Amino acid sequence: MEKILKGYYATRIYLPLSGLSRKWRRFSKCLMNKESKLLQQVNLPEVSWKDCTSKRIIKIWENEQANGNVRISELGVINMIAADCEDGTNLFEIGTFDGRTLLNLAFSSPSNCSLYTLDLLPTMDTHFSLAPGERHMVEKKMPGERFEKYQKSANSIVNKIHQLFGDSASFDFSPYKNSCSLVFVDGSHAYEYVKSDTYTAMDMIKRGGVIIWHDYGIWEGVTKALEEIESNEKYGLKNIKGTSLVYWKNEK
Ligand SMILES: C[S@@+](CC[C@H](N)C(=O)[O-])C[C@H]1O[C@@H](n2cnc3c(N)ncnc32)[C@H](O)[C@@H]1O
């Protein structure tokens, strides 16, 4: 019951309020002619979360948000989209961090789905430079530390998860080609990485599958890369209203 209440709060209360607050902060910065590194002007068209999922009620696990995690409203929407995934398909996350979102995806997706999550270990070399200010998300003891406490109580859920380690610009994603019903792009926020991770996601997504990006309008590299890709490719990327998520469904 408590988890459903959190899901309700996330999508029906937190989401509209945080959307309004973001709009107000952008508007007031504009009025004062101030530039904010943490809140850019955004140009992708918006879509309501209700047009991205057939679900209206969802549970949320791991309420507590660490610096690097998605907002609770975003978690609610992502969980609903995961619940719509086709059973038996793959879900792929680029950027594990502490595993909060992936754990939620594992609980929310159909029982025979397999979940893959890739993260960079602090000792690994990178193909491109990381964005300034994001190294702290790489420098952690172990990606996916939130999985641990569910090993006993929710073993069948944790067993759906497969952790992978490597740099997303040089990792071999070929085993996952056209197999994923959901790809969550949330790795490095550097422009070059977002571009490369986006084309990787496009390769992994199956027909009818959905790609979600995080931090649009928040990290400059994410905003710039997604707007440039959309302007060149005309995929039809949309910003989920009230969030920093970008949504795209493979309708081909
Ligand atoms: C914003 S955090 C991810 C948050 C997580 N998806 C969540 O929802 O809680 C970014 C993650 O991307 C990882 N990362 C950064 N650069 C990467 C790269 N080049 N390849 C793979 N992972 C990378 C970082 O180590 C970090 O764990």
The ligand as an ORCA input file, in Angstrom:
! r2SCAN-3c Opt
* xyz 0 1
  C      23.510      9.901    -13.428
  S      24.319      8.468    -12.940
  C      23.147      7.214    -13.322
  C      21.972      7.190    -12.395
  C      21.137      5.938    -12.491
  N      20.763      5.637    -13.854
  C      19.880      6.131    -11.671
  O      18.828      6.356    -12.264
  O      19.983      6.088    -10.447
  C      25.476      8.265    -14.240
  C      26.192      6.945    -14.219
  O      26.835      6.781    -15.487
  C      28.084      6.176    -15.287
  N      28.950      6.535    -16.429
  C      29.573      7.717    -16.655
  N      30.282      7.654    -17.792
  C      30.086      6.422    -18.307
  C      30.573      5.754    -19.442
  N      31.386      6.361    -20.301
  N      30.182      4.473    -19.670
  C      29.352      3.848    -18.803
  N      28.855      4.433    -17.696
  C      29.217      5.698    -17.439
  C      28.577      6.746    -13.962
  O      29.530      5.897    -13.381
  C      27.286      6.824    -13.163
  O      27.108      5.662    -12.406
*
